[in-house]
Amino acid sequence: MAIQYGKILVPLDGSELGEAALAHVMYLALLSGADVTLLCVVPTIENVVGTSQMPIPIDIQWDVLRAQAHQYLTGVARRSGWEASKVHVVVETGNVAEIILAVAAREHMDLIAMSTHGRSGIRRWVLGSVAEKVLHAASTPVLLIRSALIAG
């Protein structure tokens, strides 16, 4: 029995490490003719308040972050290799793992393909693992690609 992917969700965080799954997804999309949705999750306003270095009002900071995320995803979608695929970009706000799962369910995705930064031990315990949370909670198949790059 051949597995056919019609819709693939690719969560991205803007990092080179986060993009490790892109080449794999490009190949799968080409083989199966799947539509690809690139997703970036922007933190909630509460998280922006504590981390932003921008000297502008909070609501404008949030709008800037959303615009930057959309611009980033659009740039990824325009890269060489996606010409044969239909690529959508989606920017959502909230808890990253929860949003990935919600978009996958809402859009009836056939596959979630994402990178894992390969953290282990105390670093994963302290930082958490979005990939691990998605893997354990998803009703959609999940393809995890361990990044060849090691985070510092």
C-alpha positions as CSV (number, residue, x, y, z in Angstrom):
1,M,0.0,0.0,0.0
2,A,1.5,3.3,-1.1
3,I,1.1,6.3,1.3
4,Q,0.0,9.5,-0.5
5,Y,0.5,12.8,1.2
6,G,-1.9,15.5,0.0
7,K,-1.1,18.2,2.6
8,I,2.1,18.6,4.6
9,L,2.6,21.0,7.5
10,V,6.1,22.4,8.1
11,P,6.5,24.4,11.3
12,L,9.5,26.8,11.1
13,D,11.0,29.1,13.7
14,G,13.2,31.2,11.5
15,S,16.4,29.4,12.3
16,E,18.8,27.5,10.1
17,L,18.3,24.5,12.5
18,G,14.6,24.8,12.1
19,E,14.9,24.5,8.3
20,A,16.5,21.1,8.4
21,A,13.3,19.4,7.3
22,L,12.8,21.6,4.2
23,A,14.8,19.5,1.7
24,H,13.0,16.3,2.8
25,V,9.6,18.0,2.5
26,M,10.5,19.4,-0.9
27,Y,11.2,15.9,-2.1
28,L,8.1,14.4,-0.6
29,A,5.9,17.1,-2.1
30,L,7.5,16.6,-5.5
31,L,6.9,12.8,-5.3
32,S,3.3,13.0,-4.0
33,G,2.1,16.4,-5.4
34,A,1.3,17.5,-1.9
35,D,0.4,21.0,-0.9
36,V,2.8,22.4,1.7
37,T,1.9,24.8,4.5
38,L,4.8,26.6,6.1
39,L,3.8,27.7,9.6
40,C,5.5,30.2,11.9
41,V,4.1,30.7,15.5
42,V,4.6,34.1,16.9
43,P,4.6,34.4,20.7
44,T,1.7,35.9,22.5
45,I,1.8,39.6,23.6
46,E,2.6,38.5,27.2
47,N,5.8,36.8,25.9
48,V,6.8,39.8,23.7
49,V,6.6,42.1,26.7
50,G,9.3,40.2,28.6
51,T,11.7,39.6,25.7
52,S,11.6,42.5,23.2
53,Q,14.3,45.0,22.8
54,M,12.1,47.3,20.6
55,P,11.4,50.8,22.1
56,I,7.9,50.9,20.6
57,P,4.4,50.0,22.1
58,I,3.7,46.4,22.7
59,D,0.9,46.0,20.2
60,I,3.1,47.5,17.4
61,Q,5.9,45.1,18.5
62,W,3.5,42.2,18.1
63,D,2.4,43.4,14.7
64,V,6.1,43.8,13.6
65,L,6.9,40.2,14.8
66,R,3.9,38.9,12.8
67,A,4.9,40.8,9.7
68,Q,8.5,39.6,10.0
69,A,7.3,36.0,10.4
70,H,5.1,36.4,7.3
71,Q,8.0,37.9,5.3
72,Y,10.3,35.1,6.4
73,L,7.8,32.4,5.3
74,T,7.2,34.1,2.0
75,G,10.9,34.1,1.4
76,V,11.2,30.4,2.1
77,A,8.2,29.7,-0.2
78,R,10.0,31.6,-3.0
79,R,13.2,29.6,-2.8
80,S,14.4,27.4,-5.6
81,G,12.9,24.0,-5.6
82,W,9.3,24.8,-4.6
83,E,8.2,25.6,-8.2
84,A,6.4,22.2,-8.6
85,S,4.5,22.6,-5.3
86,K,1.7,24.7,-4.0
87,V,3.0,26.4,-0.9
88,H,1.0,28.3,1.6
89,V,2.2,30.5,4.4
90,V,0.5,30.7,7.8
91,V,1.4,32.9,10.8
92,E,-0.4,32.1,14.0
93,T,0.0,33.3,17.6
94,G,0.2,31.2,20.8
95,N,1.9,28.2,22.3
96,V,4.0,26.7,19.6
97,A,3.2,23.0,20.1
98,E,-0.5,23.7,20.6
99,I,-0.7,25.8,17.5
100,I,1.1,23.2,15.4
101,L,-1.4,20.5,16.5
102,A,-4.4,22.8,16.0
103,V,-3.4,23.8,12.5
104,A,-2.7,20.2,11.6
105,A,-6.2,19.2,12.8
106,R,-8.0,22.2,11.4
107,E,-6.5,21.9,8.0
108,H,-6.7,18.1,7.9
109,M,-2.9,17.7,7.3
110,D,-1.6,14.3,6.2
111,L,1.8,14.8,7.7
112,I,3.7,17.2,10.1
113,A,7.3,17.4,9.1
114,M,9.6,19.3,11.4
115,S,13.2,19.6,12.5
116,T,14.4,18.7,16.0
117,H,17.4,20.5,17.3
118,G,18.7,17.3,18.9
119,R,18.9,18.6,22.4
120,S,19.2,15.9,25.0
121,G,19.6,15.6,28.8
122,I,19.3,18.6,30.9
123,R,19.1,21.1,28.0
124,R,15.9,19.4,26.7
125,W,14.5,19.2,30.2
126,V,15.1,22.9,30.8
127,L,14.2,24.2,27.3
128,G,11.5,21.7,26.6
129,S,11.0,20.2,23.2
130,V,8.3,21.4,20.8
131,A,9.0,18.4,18.6
132,E,8.6,16.0,21.5
133,K,5.3,17.6,22.5
134,V,4.0,17.4,19.0
135,L,5.1,13.8,18.5
136,H,3.3,12.6,21.6
137,A,0.1,14.6,21.1
138,A,-0.4,14.5,17.3
139,S,-3.1,12.4,15.7
140,T,-1.4,13.2,12.4
141,P,1.8,11.3,11.4
142,V,4.9,13.2,12.3
143,L,8.2,13.1,10.5
144,L,11.1,14.4,12.6
145,I,14.4,15.4,11.0
146,R,17.3,15.8,13.3
147,S,19.3,18.8,12.3
148,A,22.9,18.1,11.3
149,L,23.8,21.4,12.9
150,I,24.4,21.4,16.7
151,A,23.0,24.3,18.6
152,G,25.5,26.1,20.8
